[in-house]
Amino acid sequence: MTNNPFPTPDPGSDDRSSADPRPYHPGPGPLDDAHGQRSFDYAQPPEPSNLVPVDHFSQPAHYGGPPVHPQATTTLVLGVLGLVAFPPLAFGALWLGRKGRAEVRADPSAYRDSAALNAGWILGVVGSVLCTLYILLMVLIVLVAVLAAA
């Protein structure tokens, strides 16, 4: 019989008692101490010489160019509310959107164009047109009612 550290049972037998119940341990290795315990070498990596101190409390870096215009979200919210809830807010979205787009075009290095600013401006245009048409329709209905009563 050979000295096999991984004994395999005979495939035809169902007797599991012939297998060695002791777990395999290869013996002490280069990192084992005298008691058989594994000790790890946690050596610190060498200190790189090209480290630059980082100020974590300074202004965040704007990756990918200048920041979005600060009125972009306000314009979008006013445009949505002007279209859905209170139509006169659409005029505010139209005014803020036009002003923000003019500032972006005047100095592209200060602000970048954003979808929120453009969408708010477009919603302001649509809401303003619908609000104006509604006001004109109400004036027309009142005029027809006054002329019909006279």
C-alpha positions in Angstrom: 0.0 0.0 0.0 1.3 3.5 -0.9 1.4 6.4 1.5 -1.3 8.5 -0.1 -2.3 11.6 1.9 -5.7 11.7 0.2 -7.1 8.2 0.6 -10.0 7.4 -1.6 -12.5 4.7 -0.7 -13.1 1.8 -3.1 -15.9 2.8 -5.4 -17.7 -0.6 -5.0 -17.8 -0.5 -1.2 -20.1 1.5 0.9 -17.9 1.3 3.9 -16.8 4.8 4.9 -14.8 3.7 7.9 -11.8 2.7 5.8 -11.1 6.4 4.9 -8.7 8.3 7.2 -10.9 10.5 9.4 -8.0 12.9 10.2 -8.0 16.0 8.1 -5.0 16.5 5.8 -2.3 18.9 7.1 0.9 19.1 5.1 3.0 19.9 8.2 4.8 23.0 9.2 5.4 25.5 6.4 7.5 28.5 6.1 5.0 30.8 7.8 4.0 28.4 10.6 5.2 29.1 14.1 6.4 26.4 16.5 2.9 25.6 17.7 1.6 25.0 14.2 -0.3 28.3 14.0 -0.3 30.2 10.8 1.4 33.6 11.1 1.1 36.1 8.4 3.7 38.6 7.3 2.0 42.0 7.3 4.9 44.1 6.0 4.0 47.7 5.2 4.5 48.7 1.6 7.2 51.2 0.9 6.3 54.9 1.1 6.1 56.4 -2.4 8.1 59.5 -2.8 5.7 61.3 -5.1 2.8 61.7 -2.7 1.0 65.1 -2.8 -1.0 66.2 0.2 -4.7 66.5 -0.5 -7.0 69.1 1.0 -10.3 67.2 1.4 -12.2 70.3 2.5 -11.6 72.5 -0.5 -14.1 73.0 -3.3 -15.0 69.8 -5.1 -13.4 69.3 -8.5 -15.8 69.6 -11.5 -15.0 66.6 -13.6 -15.9 67.0 -17.2 -16.0 70.8 -17.4 -17.8 73.7 -15.8 -20.8 73.2 -13.5 -24.4 73.3 -14.5 -26.2 76.7 -14.3 -27.5 77.2 -10.7 -31.0 78.1 -11.9 -31.4 74.9 -14.0 -33.4 72.9 -11.4 -35.5 75.9 -10.4 -36.4 76.4 -14.1 -37.4 72.8 -14.5 -39.5 72.7 -11.4 -41.3 75.9 -12.3 -41.9 74.6 -15.8 -43.4 71.3 -14.6 -45.6 73.1 -12.0 -46.6 75.7 -14.5 -47.7 73.0 -17.0 -49.4 70.7 -14.4 -50.6 72.7 -11.4 -50.5 76.5 -11.6 -50.1 77.9 -15.2 -48.8 81.4 -14.3 -45.6 79.7 -13.0 -44.8 78.8 -16.6 -44.0 82.5 -17.2 -41.4 82.3 -14.4 -39.9 79.2 -16.0 -39.8 81.0 -19.3 -38.1 84.1 -17.8 -35.5 82.1 -15.7 -34.8 79.7 -18.6 -34.2 82.5 -21.0 -31.9 84.3 -18.6 -30.0 81.1 -17.7 -29.6 80.2 -21.4 -28.3 83.7 -22.2 -25.7 83.4 -19.3 -24.6 80.0 -20.6 -24.1 81.3 -24.1 -22.4 84.5 -22.9 -19.7 82.6 -20.9 -19.4 78.9 -21.8 -16.4 78.5 -19.4 -18.5 79.5 -16.4 -21.5 77.2 -16.9 -22.3 74.3 -19.1 -25.6 73.8 -20.9 -27.9 71.3 -19.2 -30.9 69.3 -20.1 -32.8 70.6 -17.0 -32.3 74.2 -18.1 -33.4 73.5 -21.6 -36.4 71.3 -20.5 -37.5 73.9 -18.0 -37.4 76.6 -20.7 -39.3 74.5 -23.2 -41.9 73.6 -20.5 -42.1 77.4 -19.7 -42.8 78.2 -23.4 -45.5 75.5 -23.7 -47.1 76.4 -20.4 -47.0 80.2 -21.2 -48.6 79.6 -24.6 -51.3 77.4 -23.1 -51.9 79.9 -20.3 -52.1 82.8 -22.8 -54.6 80.8 -24.9 -56.7 80.0 -21.9 -56.8 83.7 -20.9 -57.7 84.7 -24.4 -60.5 82.0 -24.4 -61.9 83.3 -21.1 -61.9 86.9 -22.5 -63.7 85.7 -25.6 -66.3 83.8 -23.6 -66.9 86.9 -21.4 -67.2 89.1 -24.5 -69.7 86.7 -26.2 -71.7 86.5 -23.0 -71.8 90.3 -22.6 -72.7 90.9 -26.3 -75.4 88.1 -26.1 -77.0 89.7 -23.0 -77.2 93.2 -24.6 
